[in-house]
Amino acid sequence: MPHFLSPLKAATVALLAMSGAALADSEEVALMRSAQQSLADAIAAAEQETGGKAIEAEFDEERGMGYWEITTVTETARFGLKLDANSGQIVERSERTINVPAMPQADLTELIAQAEADGNGRVMSIDAEHRGGSLIGYEVEIVGADGRVLDYFLNLADNSLTPDD
């Protein structure tokens, strides 16, 4: 016989699941805010290591440790690097040959500085957004002074940073 949850039990399970996600998110935010290495430092290290330009970056947490994950490209390869957010050491590296040059059209470090100034916080992630094969901007997660993570879109056409609904 199938077992069904009562509406009250289902709501309780959903609330507990959401609380766990919020707790995990708050731990990740706390780790990012206390990171000794800035996102700009991590990008500089990744670009120096690979000889490429950064196209995406994000903070991630695994087993209580914080990491910056940076993607760089050259004319012939795409690299993925994971750097310890406190020591700056590269803890993981991958490389994939690419057939089509994928050089970035914007300097990610400059875009991060602009987003942090306009968004009054620290960038937690920045991911390229394409439309019709062209880079149109970046999806940006910014952690504010109050610890809340807010989503924005950085439009390259007019350099505006707007809340992403």
C-alpha positions in Angstrom: 0.0 0.0 0.0 1.5 3.4 -0.9 2.5 5.7 1.9 1.5 9.3 1.6 2.5 12.2 3.8 -0.2 14.3 5.5 -0.3 17.9 4.3 1.2 18.9 7.7 4.0 16.4 7.5 4.7 17.4 3.9 4.9 21.0 4.8 7.2 20.2 7.7 9.5 18.1 5.4 9.6 21.0 2.9 10.4 23.5 5.6 13.2 21.4 7.0 14.6 21.0 3.5 14.5 24.7 2.9 16.1 25.4 6.3 19.0 23.0 5.4 19.5 24.8 2.1 19.5 28.2 3.8 22.0 26.9 6.4 24.3 25.6 3.6 24.0 28.9 1.7 24.8 30.9 4.9 27.8 28.7 5.5 29.0 29.2 2.0 28.5 33.0 2.3 30.4 33.1 5.6 33.3 31.2 4.1 33.4 33.5 1.1 33.3 36.6 3.3 36.2 35.3 5.4 38.3 34.2 2.5 41.9 35.4 2.6 42.2 35.5 -1.2 40.0 37.9 -3.1 38.3 36.9 -6.4 40.7 39.3 -8.2 43.7 37.5 -6.6 42.3 34.1 -7.7 41.7 35.3 -11.3 45.2 36.7 -11.5 46.7 33.4 -10.3 44.6 31.4 -12.7 45.5 33.6 -15.6 49.2 33.4 -14.8 49.0 29.7 -14.4 47.3 29.1 -17.7 48.4 32.0 -19.8 44.7 32.5 -20.6 42.0 35.1 -19.8 39.3 34.4 -17.2 35.8 34.1 -18.6 33.9 32.8 -15.5 34.5 32.7 -11.8 32.6 31.5 -8.7 33.0 30.7 -5.1 32.1 27.2 -3.9 32.2 25.3 -0.6 33.1 21.7 -0.1 33.3 20.0 3.3 33.7 23.3 5.2 36.4 24.6 2.9 36.0 27.6 0.5 37.3 27.5 -3.1 37.4 29.9 -6.0 36.6 28.1 -9.3 38.0 30.0 -12.3 37.6 29.2 -16.0 40.2 30.6 -18.4 40.6 30.3 -22.1 43.4 30.6 -24.6 43.1 30.4 -28.4 43.5 26.6 -28.2 42.4 25.5 -24.7 39.9 25.9 -21.9 41.1 25.5 -18.3 39.2 24.9 -15.1 41.0 25.7 -11.9 40.0 25.4 -8.3 42.0 27.5 -5.8 41.9 27.4 -2.0 40.2 30.6 -1.0 42.5 31.1 1.9 46.0 30.0 0.7 45.5 30.7 -3.0 47.0 27.3 -3.8 45.7 25.6 -6.9 44.1 22.3 -5.7 42.6 21.1 -9.0 43.2 21.8 -12.7 41.6 20.6 -15.9 42.4 21.4 -19.5 40.4 20.8 -22.6 41.5 21.5 -26.2 39.1 23.7 -28.1 38.8 24.1 -31.9 37.3 27.5 -32.1 39.1 30.5 -30.4 37.1 31.6 -27.4 39.0 34.7 -26.3 36.9 36.9 -23.9 35.6 40.2 -25.1 35.9 41.9 -21.7 38.3 41.9 -18.7 36.6 40.0 -16.0 38.6 41.6 -13.2 37.4 45.1 -14.3 33.8 43.9 -14.6 34.0 42.4 -11.0 35.3 45.7 -9.7 32.5 47.6 -11.4 29.9 45.1 -10.1 31.2 45.3 -6.6 31.1 49.1 -6.6 27.7 49.3 -8.2 26.2 46.4 -6.1 27.7 47.4 -2.8 29.2 44.0 -2.0 31.5 41.2 -3.0 31.0 39.2 -6.1 30.4 35.5 -5.4 30.0 34.4 -9.0 30.1 35.9 -12.5 29.0 33.9 -15.5 28.8 34.9 -19.1 25.4 35.2 -20.7 25.2 34.7 -24.5 22.4 35.4 -26.9 22.6 34.4 -30.6 26.2 33.4 -30.1 27.3 36.8 -28.8 28.3 37.8 -25.3 25.6 40.2 -24.0 26.6 40.4 -20.4 27.1 38.5 -17.1 24.9 37.0 -14.5 26.4 38.2 -11.2 25.8 37.1 -7.6 26.8 39.7 -5.1 27.0 39.2 -1.3 25.9 42.4 0.4 27.2 43.8 3.8 24.2 42.1 5.5 25.2 38.7 4.1 22.3 38.4 1.6 23.1 37.1 -1.9 21.5 39.1 -4.6 21.4 38.3 -8.3 22.2 40.9 -10.9 22.7 41.2 -14.7 25.7 43.2 -15.9 24.7 44.5 -19.4 27.8 45.0 -21.6 25.8 47.2 -24.0 25.5 50.1 -21.5 27.6 48.8 -18.5 24.5 48.8 -16.3 24.1 46.5 -13.3 20.4 45.7 -12.7 18.6 43.3 -10.3 18.0 40.0 -12.1 14.5 38.8 -11.4 
